[in-house]
Amino acid sequence: MNSMNNDNTSRQLASQSYKLPIEDQEFLLRDELRGIRFQLEYAKTELFLRDWGIRSTIIVFGSARVPSPEQVAAARQAATTEEERTEIERLEARLGLYDAARQFGRIVSERGGAFAPHDRWRDNVVATGGGGGLMEAANRGAFECGAPSIGFNITLPREQEPNPYTPDCFTTGNGACAMPSYAAWTAASTKVQQDAPKFYAMLQRFEIPVPDMEGMLKSVDVDKKDATAVAKEWLGANQDKVQQWVAAA
């Protein structure tokens, strides 16, 4: 009898139901608890920023496709074909954007209150998505003048590692902290309604689901696909939606 009781107790202690919720990762990762995970991501971010004395931030959005001077130099050295050299010329033309974001990060940090805290608080601390390109450049500008900056990194199939200029970087499963809520709207002036009523009617029906937009943005920004090709691919796969737009006109 005692042996059976001991066996039963062992099974109870080893069962998933006996675990505390906070210790049960399989439970925490259930779809039904997505909202709870959002709350945890918000809470961790808010508490850490408060602990670090960061009262306000300046958000810098940017494409990860803008190269750094080091990346261009490495590509130039490795180039062997005419096509590769042409691509380098295209990359070099975008270096000005990287430099501008880098200077912005430095100027904001030096003059906005991030560099020297006031009554323990830092203001206008540069915050980015923590990735490469313009995000890296803004973080780099702050880093080079000795000011803190923040990266709100998200989990992606690729390019999810933070850039080296964000000593304080958060990561979230889906960007909930970086992009807590957003909506896409189509706007047109009343003059369009007067001059092109059919086109205006089509705009009223124009709608692309947010998950589809996110997928297309990822294809362009992360997978490096051509934007026009991505748009055409979506249109080809969603002819029913396109027909609804056209039907309104």
C-alpha positions in Angstrom: 0.0 0.0 0.0 2.8 2.4 0.9 4.6 1.5 -2.3 1.5 2.4 -4.4 1.2 5.7 -2.5 4.8 6.5 -3.1 4.5 5.8 -6.8 1.4 7.9 -7.1 3.1 10.8 -5.2 6.1 10.6 -7.6 3.8 10.7 -10.6 2.0 13.8 -9.2 5.2 15.6 -8.5 6.4 14.9 -12.0 3.2 15.9 -13.7 2.9 19.1 -15.7 -0.2 20.1 -13.7 1.9 20.2 -10.5 4.4 22.8 -11.8 4.0 26.4 -10.9 2.7 28.3 -14.0 5.9 30.5 -14.1 8.0 27.3 -14.2 6.0 25.7 -17.0 7.3 27.0 -20.3 5.0 24.7 -22.4 2.0 26.2 -20.6 3.3 29.8 -20.9 3.8 29.4 -24.7 0.2 28.3 -25.3 -1.7 30.5 -27.8 -4.3 31.3 -25.2 -1.6 33.0 -23.1 -0.3 35.4 -25.8 -1.9 38.3 -24.0 -0.1 37.4 -20.8 3.2 37.2 -22.6 2.6 40.7 -24.1 2.0 42.0 -20.6 5.3 40.4 -19.4 7.2 42.0 -22.3 5.8 45.4 -21.5 6.4 45.0 -17.8 10.0 43.9 -18.2 10.7 46.8 -20.6 9.1 49.5 -18.4 10.8 48.2 -15.2 14.2 48.0 -16.8 14.0 51.4 -18.4 13.0 52.8 -15.0 15.9 51.0 -13.3 18.3 52.5 -15.8 16.9 56.0 -15.2 15.5 56.4 -18.8 12.5 58.7 -18.7 11.9 59.3 -22.4 13.2 58.1 -25.7 13.4 59.2 -29.3 12.5 56.4 -31.6 14.5 56.0 -34.8 13.0 53.9 -37.5 15.1 52.8 -40.3 15.8 50.3 -43.0 18.2 47.5 -42.3 19.3 47.7 -46.0 21.3 50.8 -45.6 25.0 49.6 -45.4 27.7 50.8 -43.0 31.0 52.1 -44.4 32.6 48.9 -43.2 30.2 46.8 -45.1 30.7 48.8 -48.3 34.5 48.6 -47.9 34.3 44.8 -47.5 32.0 44.4 -50.5 34.3 46.5 -52.6 37.3 44.4 -51.7 35.5 41.2 -52.4 34.0 42.3 -55.8 35.2 40.5 -58.8 32.5 41.0 -61.5 31.1 44.0 -63.2 27.7 43.3 -61.7 29.1 43.3 -58.2 30.9 46.6 -58.8 27.6 48.1 -60.0 25.9 46.9 -56.9 28.7 48.6 -54.8 28.0 51.9 -56.5 24.4 51.6 -55.5 25.4 50.9 -51.9 27.8 53.8 -51.9 25.1 56.1 -52.9 23.3 55.2 -49.7 26.2 55.9 -47.3 25.0 59.4 -46.8 21.8 58.1 -45.1 23.9 56.0 -42.7 26.1 59.0 -41.9 23.1 61.3 -41.3 21.5 58.8 -38.9 24.8 58.4 -37.1 25.2 62.1 -36.7 21.5 62.4 -35.6 22.1 59.8 -32.8 25.2 61.7 -31.6 23.5 65.1 -31.7 20.3 64.0 -29.9 22.3 62.2 -27.3 24.6 65.1 -26.6 22.0 67.8 -26.5 18.8 66.0 -25.6 19.6 64.9 -22.1 20.7 61.3 -22.6 24.4 61.8 -22.1 24.2 63.5 -18.7 21.3 62.5 -16.4 19.4 65.1 -14.4 18.2 64.0 -11.0 19.1 60.5 -12.1 16.8 60.7 -15.2 18.0 60.6 -18.8 15.7 62.1 -21.5 15.6 61.6 -25.3 17.6 58.4 -25.3 17.9 57.0 -28.8 15.8 53.9 -29.2 15.7 51.8 -32.4 14.7 48.3 -33.5 18.2 47.2 -32.6 19.0 45.9 -36.1 21.4 47.0 -38.8 21.3 49.8 -41.3 19.9 53.1 -40.1 19.0 51.6 -36.7 22.6 50.6 -36.2 23.8 54.1 -37.4 21.6 55.9 -34.8 22.7 53.6 -32.0 26.3 54.0 -33.1 26.1 57.8 -33.0 25.0 57.6 -29.4 27.6 54.9 -28.5 30.5 56.9 -30.0 29.7 59.9 -27.7 29.4 57.7 -24.7 25.6 57.9 -24.3 23.3 55.0 -23.7 20.9 53.9 -26.3 18.2 51.2 -26.6 17.4 48.4 -29.1 14.0 46.8 -29.2 14.9 43.7 -31.1 12.4 41.1 -32.2 12.6 37.5 -33.1 12.8 37.0 -36.8 13.9 34.0 -39.0 17.0 36.1 -39.9 18.6 39.4 -38.8 17.3 39.0 -35.3 20.6 39.6 -33.5 21.2 43.1 -32.1 23.8 45.5 -33.6 27.0 45.9 -31.5 26.1 49.5 -30.5 23.2 48.7 -28.2 24.6 47.6 -24.9 21.0 47.7 -23.5 18.8 45.7 -25.9 15.5 44.0 -25.4 14.1 41.1 -27.4 10.4 40.2 -27.9 8.7 37.3 -29.6 6.7 39.4 -32.0 7.5 43.0 -31.7 4.8 43.8 -29.2 6.9 46.3 -27.3 8.5 47.8 -30.4 5.1 48.1 -32.2 2.4 47.8 -29.6 -0.5 48.6 -31.9 -0.9 50.1 -35.3 -3.3 50.4 -38.2 -2.9 51.3 -41.8 -5.3 53.8 -43.3 -6.0 55.0 -46.9 -6.5 58.7 -47.1 -7.6 60.9 -50.0 -8.7 64.5 -50.4 -12.3 65.4 -51.2 -11.0 66.8 -54.5 -10.3 63.2 -55.6 -13.8 62.3 -54.8 -15.0 65.1 -57.0 -12.6 64.7 -59.9 -12.3 60.8 -59.9 -15.3 59.4 -58.1 -14.7 55.8 -59.4 -11.1 55.9 -58.2 -12.3 57.3 -54.9 -14.8 54.4 -54.6 -12.0 51.9 -55.2 -9.9 53.5 -52.4 -12.8 53.1 -50.0 -12.6 49.3 -50.6 -8.8 49.2 -50.7 -7.6 47.1 -47.8 -4.6 44.8 -47.2 -4.6 42.7 -44.0 -1.9 43.7 -41.6 -0.4 40.1 -41.5 0.0 40.3 -45.3 1.7 43.7 -45.0 4.1 42.4 -42.4 4.9 39.4 -44.7 5.6 41.7 -47.7 7.8 44.0 -45.5 9.7 41.1 -44.3 10.2 39.8 -47.8 11.7 43.2 -48.9 13.6 44.2 -45.8 14.8 40.8 -44.4 14.8 38.5 -47.4 16.0 41.2 -49.7 13.4 40.6 -52.4 12.5 43.2 -55.0 9.6 45.3 -53.8 7.8 45.3 -57.2 8.1 41.5 -57.5 6.7 41.1 -53.9 3.8 43.4 -54.7 3.0 41.5 -57.9 3.2 38.2 -56.2 0.7 39.4 -53.6 -1.7 40.7 -56.3 -1.5 37.4 -58.1 -2.3 35.5 -55.0 -5.2 37.8 -54.0 -7.1 38.3 -57.2 -10.4 38.0 -55.3 -9.5 41.1 -53.2 -8.3 43.0 -56.3 -11.6 42.3 -58.1 -13.5 43.7 -55.1 -11.5 46.9 -55.3 -12.1 47.2 -59.1 -15.7 46.3 -58.9 -16.3 49.4 -56.8 -15.1 51.5 -59.6 
